[in-house]
Amino acid sequence: MDRTSGHPPLSRDIYAFSALFFLIFMGAGAQQAYLVRYLERTMDWSSAACGGVIACVYMSMFFFRVGNLFLFKQWTDRTFTIVGAFSYLVFCLGMASVPMTGSYTFALACAILWGMGAAMMWAGTTMQILRLGDRAGGRHGTGMGILYSSTQAGWLVGAVLLGVVYKSLSVDQLPWLYGLAAAITLAGNLVSFLLPKGERAARDAPSLSSMLAVMARRPAQIASTLQFLSALGYGLILGTFAKYIENAHGAGWVWISISLYPATRMVLSFVGGRMTDRVGYAPVLVSGFLAGSLGLVAAVLWQNPYACVGSTLALALLSSTVPVAAATIVGETAERKRRPLEYGVLFSWRDLGVATAAFGSNVLGKKFPMETVFCVFAALFLGCAILAAVLGRMRHQTS
């Protein structure tokens, strides 16, 4: 049954945010899939060190999801979006400069700055989208689904474009890959100034006690666990999946598999958002985790490039449903002034999961066969499906 029937449609302002995220992720977002291989080819760094750069981005996001609320109390959500989007451009320019500086410290500094800005951009934009959902009678899932679909559409176009460029450039020419990503991202930065003015941010003052109060609730504990474990799949894509495909099946399969990830998320984020509004977040979450688990099992049972493609699609389904559902949980259960803090706490666990997988999968991949790593992730996702069903039974608990 459609729980939003009879309510007004979303404001057209949603499309301004969609255009911004499409361009930002066509450039800076899409380059993530190639970052580890780019650093391995241009620098004399180990695989673990290269994966550590991605891990550092998401560890920074982990801390600044809530840290930004302390540091920039008076900033509006629109300012969060504009300033945060600028950090994506800075990171691309920084990575283009890494082969010239040769400094790992510089690379980590760029990663920390980007993580801080990314946390800021996502928080500011999500709060604005949730307010649009309020005015449309609670269509939070639909609004977030549109935003995530635009994000993945940009990543899809960028993954293909940057993949073609990556494959055609010699090692000495690879910094041009990041020059192109920076140029595309700059276009998104210009669009950010066209976002609606909106209103001043309404936030409760963050404190340690308020953070602990969020995590003291059982639904929040389960939602945080799901965020952390589901993000392992995304971290697997960023950390070792591309390298595994290249080594096992050839470089030509890398961009095909990687591009299918955002292509699937582009479609399923919107569908997942709509379904979340119609039937609730629990069935959507259970379906996503089961698909992720089965997809990794398929890669173990049938070791061919087509099975890897299937695993990519399954991980995309998982990554399509969880963040949309988690943002919807915040919109449904948290009072407006508490939303920024609750969103920051819940999504910080997602970032910790990405960082853990981006770095840990590289380490595990050296100690164990990748098939073993896939089995571990598959078991975790199966457990998450059970937890998601438990969370659904707590649906009527409020903040």
C-alpha positions in Angstrom: 0.0 0.0 0.0 1.4 3.5 -0.9 1.8 5.4 2.3 2.3 8.7 0.5 -0.9 8.6 -1.8 -2.7 11.9 -1.8 0.3 14.0 -0.8 1.7 16.8 -2.9 4.7 16.1 -5.2 8.3 17.0 -4.4 9.4 20.6 -5.2 11.3 21.0 -8.4 14.2 22.3 -6.3 15.2 18.6 -6.1 16.5 18.8 -9.6 19.0 21.6 -8.8 20.6 19.3 -6.2 20.5 16.5 -8.8 22.4 18.5 -11.3 25.0 19.4 -8.7 25.6 15.8 -7.6 25.6 14.5 -11.2 28.5 16.7 -12.1 30.4 16.4 -8.9 30.3 12.6 -9.1 31.0 12.5 -12.8 34.3 14.0 -11.9 35.6 13.6 -8.4 33.2 10.7 -7.5 34.1 8.5 -10.4 37.8 8.8 -10.0 37.6 6.8 -6.7 37.3 3.6 -8.7 40.7 4.2 -10.3 42.5 5.9 -7.4 44.2 2.8 -5.9 45.5 1.6 -9.3 46.5 5.2 -10.2 48.6 5.6 -7.1 50.1 2.1 -7.6 51.2 2.9 -11.1 52.5 6.4 -10.6 54.1 6.0 -7.1 56.4 3.6 -5.4 53.9 2.8 -2.7 52.5 -0.6 -1.5 49.0 -1.7 -2.2 48.2 -1.2 1.5 49.5 2.4 1.4 47.5 3.2 -1.7 44.4 1.7 -0.2 45.2 3.8 2.9 44.5 7.0 1.0 40.9 5.9 0.3 40.6 4.7 3.9 41.8 8.1 5.1 39.1 9.8 3.2 36.4 7.8 4.9 38.0 7.9 8.3 38.0 11.7 7.9 34.3 11.6 7.0 33.7 9.4 10.1 35.1 12.1 12.4 33.6 15.1 10.6 30.1 13.8 10.2 29.5 15.1 13.7 32.7 17.2 14.0 31.4 19.7 11.4 28.4 20.4 13.6 30.7 21.5 16.4 33.1 23.5 14.1 30.6 25.3 11.9 27.5 25.8 14.1 26.3 29.0 12.4 26.7 27.8 8.8 23.5 27.2 6.8 22.9 23.8 5.1 23.3 25.6 1.7 26.8 26.8 2.8 27.6 23.3 3.9 26.8 22.0 0.4 28.7 24.7 -1.5 31.9 24.6 0.7 31.8 20.8 0.9 31.5 20.4 -2.9 34.7 22.6 -3.3 36.7 20.0 -1.4 36.0 17.5 -4.2 37.8 19.8 -6.7 40.7 20.3 -4.3 41.2 16.6 -4.0 41.3 16.0 -7.7 43.9 18.8 -8.1 45.9 17.3 -5.2 46.0 13.8 -6.7 47.1 15.3 -10.1 50.0 16.8 -8.1 51.0 13.8 -6.1 53.4 12.3 -8.8 55.2 15.7 -8.7 55.4 16.1 -5.0 56.0 12.4 -4.3 54.7 13.0 -0.8 52.5 10.4 0.9 51.8 12.9 3.7 50.5 15.4 1.1 48.2 12.7 -0.3 46.8 11.9 3.1 46.3 15.6 3.8 44.3 15.9 0.6 42.3 12.8 1.7 41.5 14.3 5.1 40.4 17.6 3.6 38.2 15.8 1.1 36.6 13.7 3.8 35.8 16.7 5.9 34.2 18.5 2.9 32.3 15.4 1.7 30.7 15.0 5.1 29.8 18.6 5.0 28.2 18.4 1.5 26.2 15.3 2.2 24.9 16.6 5.5 23.9 20.0 4.1 22.2 18.5 1.1 20.4 15.7 2.9 18.9 18.1 5.5 17.6 20.2 2.6 16.2 17.2 0.8 14.5 15.9 3.9 12.8 19.3 4.3 11.5 19.0 0.7 10.2 15.6 1.7 8.4 17.1 4.7 6.6 19.6 2.5 5.6 16.7 0.2 3.9 14.8 2.9 6.8 12.6 4.0 8.3 11.6 0.6 11.8 11.3 2.2 12.7 8.1 0.4 11.7 9.4 -3.0 13.7 12.6 -2.5 16.8 10.8 -1.3 16.3 8.2 -4.1 16.4 10.9 -6.7 19.5 12.4 -5.2 21.3 9.1 -5.1 20.2 8.2 -8.6 21.7 11.5 -9.9 24.9 10.8 -8.0 25.2 7.3 -9.6 24.3 8.6 -13.1 27.2 11.0 -12.8 29.5 8.2 -11.6 28.4 6.0 -14.4 29.2 8.6 -17.1 32.5 9.5 -15.3 33.5 5.8 -14.8 33.2 5.1 -18.5 34.8 8.4 -19.6 37.7 8.2 -17.1 38.0 4.5 -17.7 38.6 5.1 -21.4 41.2 7.8 -20.6 42.8 5.6 -17.9 43.3 2.8 -20.4 44.7 5.0 -23.1 47.3 7.0 -21.1 50.9 6.0 -20.3 52.1 6.1 -16.7 53.7 9.5 -17.2 50.5 10.9 -18.6 48.2 9.5 -15.9 48.0 12.8 -14.0 45.9 14.1 -16.9 43.2 11.7 -15.7 42.8 13.9 -12.6 43.0 17.1 -14.6 39.9 15.9 -16.5 38.2 14.9 -13.2 38.9 18.3 -11.8 37.5 20.1 -14.8 34.2 18.2 -14.6 34.0 18.8 -10.9 34.6 22.5 -11.3 31.4 22.6 -13.4 29.5 21.2 -10.5 31.0 23.8 -8.2 29.7 26.5 -10.4 26.2 24.9 -10.4 26.2 24.9 -6.5 25.9 28.6 -6.4 22.5 28.3 -8.2 20.9 26.2 -5.4 17.8 27.7 -3.8 18.5 30.0 -0.8 16.2 28.0 1.5 16.3 28.9 5.2 18.8 29.0 8.0 19.7 25.7 9.5 17.7 24.5 12.5 20.0 22.3 14.6 20.1 21.3 18.2 23.5 22.2 19.7 25.6 19.0 19.5 27.1 17.5 22.7 28.6 14.3 23.8 25.5 13.5 25.8 23.2 14.0 22.8 25.4 11.7 20.7 25.3 9.0 23.4 21.5 9.5 23.6 21.2 8.7 19.9 23.3 5.5 20.2 21.4 4.4 23.3 18.3 3.6 21.3 18.1 0.0 20.0 16.9 1.0 16.5 19.8 3.4 16.1 22.2 0.7 17.2 20.9 -1.7 14.6 20.7 0.9 11.9 24.4 1.9 12.6 25.5 -1.7 12.5 23.7 -2.1 9.1 25.3 1.1 7.8 28.8 -0.1 8.9 28.5 -3.6 7.4 26.7 -2.6 4.2 29.5 0.0 3.6 32.0 -2.9 3.5 30.6 -3.8 0.1 31.3 -0.2 -1.2 34.7 -0.3 0.3 35.4 -3.6 -1.4 34.6 -2.0 -4.7 36.9 0.9 -4.0 39.7 -1.1 -2.4 40.4 -4.4 -4.2 37.6 -5.4 -6.6 38.9 -3.5 -9.6 42.4 -4.9 -9.0 41.0 -8.5 -8.6 39.1 -8.2 -11.9 42.1 -6.8 -13.7 44.4 -9.5 -12.4 42.0 -12.4 -13.0 40.3 -11.4 -16.2 42.2 -8.5 -17.8 42.1 -4.7 -17.8 39.3 -4.6 -20.3 36.8 -6.0 -17.8 37.7 -3.3 -15.1 35.7 -0.4 -16.6 32.9 -2.7 -17.7 32.4 -4.1 -14.2 33.0 -0.8 -12.4 30.6 1.2 -14.7 27.8 -1.4 -14.0 28.0 -0.6 -10.3 26.8 3.0 -10.7 24.5 2.1 -13.6 22.6 -0.3 -11.3 22.6 2.1 -8.4 21.3 4.9 -10.7 18.2 2.9 -11.3 17.7 1.1 -8.0 18.3 4.1 -5.8 15.2 5.7 -7.2 13.3 2.5 -7.1 14.5 1.8 -3.6 13.5 5.3 -2.5 10.0 4.9 -3.9 9.6 1.4 -2.4 10.8 2.7 1.0 8.0 5.2 0.9 5.5 2.6 -0.2 6.2 -0.5 1.9 8.7 0.7 4.5 12.5 0.4 4.9 12.7 -3.1 6.4 11.7 -5.1 3.3 13.9 -3.0 1.1 16.9 -3.5 3.4 16.4 -7.3 3.7 16.3 -7.6 -0.1 19.5 -5.6 -0.5 21.5 -7.5 1.9 20.4 -10.9 0.6 21.3 -9.8 -2.9 24.8 -8.7 -1.8 25.4 -12.0 -0.1 24.3 -14.1 -3.0 26.3 -12.0 -5.5 29.5 -12.6 -3.7 28.8 -16.3 -3.4 28.3 -16.4 -7.1 31.8 -14.9 -7.7 33.2 -17.7 -5.6 31.3 -20.6 -7.2 31.8 -19.4 -10.8 35.2 -17.8 -11.3 34.7 -16.0 -14.6 34.2 -12.4 -15.6 30.4 -12.7 -16.0 30.2 -13.9 -12.3 32.1 -10.8 -11.4 29.7 -8.7 -13.3 26.9 -10.4 -11.4 28.6 -9.6 -8.1 29.0 -6.0 -9.1 25.2 -5.8 -9.8 24.4 -7.4 -6.4 26.7 -5.1 -4.5 25.1 -2.2 -6.3 21.7 -3.3 -5.2 22.9 -3.5 -1.7 24.5 0.0 -1.8 21.4 1.4 -3.5 19.0 0.5 -0.7 20.9 1.1 2.6 21.8 4.8 2.5 18.4 5.8 1.1 16.6 3.7 3.8 18.9 5.1 6.5 18.2 8.7 5.5 14.5 7.9 5.5 14.8 6.5 9.0 16.2 9.9 10.1 13.5 11.8 8.3 10.7 9.6 9.8 11.9 9.2 13.4 13.9 12.3 14.3 12.6 15.8 15.1 13.8 18.4 12.7 16.3 20.0 15.0 17.8 16.6 15.9 18.1 15.4 12.3 21.7 16.8 11.6 23.1 15.0 14.7 21.2 11.8 14.2 22.2 11.7 10.5 25.8 12.4 11.4 26.0 9.7 14.0 24.3 7.0 11.8 26.2 7.8 8.7 29.6 8.0 10.5 29.3 4.3 10.9 28.9 4.0 7.1 32.2 5.8 6.6 34.0 3.7 9.1 32.8 0.6 7.2 34.1 1.9 3.9 37.4 2.8 5.4 37.7 -0.6 7.1 37.0 -2.4 3.8 39.1 -0.2 1.6 42.1 -0.8 3.8 41.3 -4.2 5.3 40.4 -5.9 2.0 43.8 -5.1 0.7 45.4 -6.6 3.7 43.2 -9.7 3.7 43.7 -10.1 0.0 47.4 -10.6 0.7 46.9 -13.1 3.5 44.0 -15.1 2.0 42.6 -15.9 -1.5 40.1 -13.3 -2.6 37.5 -16.0 -2.7 37.9 -16.4 1.0 37.5 -12.6 1.5 34.3 -12.8 -0.6 32.9 -15.6 1.6 33.5 -13.5 4.7 31.6 -10.6 3.3 28.8 -12.8 2.1 28.3 -14.2 5.6 28.3 -10.7 7.1 25.6 -9.5 4.6 23.5 -12.5 5.4 23.6 -11.6 9.0 22.7 -8.0 8.1 19.5 -9.3 6.4 18.4 -10.8 9.7 19.2 -7.6 11.6 17.2 -5.6 9.1 14.2 -7.8 9.7 14.6 -7.2 13.4 14.8 -3.4 12.8 11.5 -3.6 10.9 9.8 -4.9 14.0 10.9 -1.8 15.9 9.5 0.5 13.3 7.1 2.2 15.5 9.7 3.2 18.1 10.4 7.0 17.8 13.2 9.2 18.9 
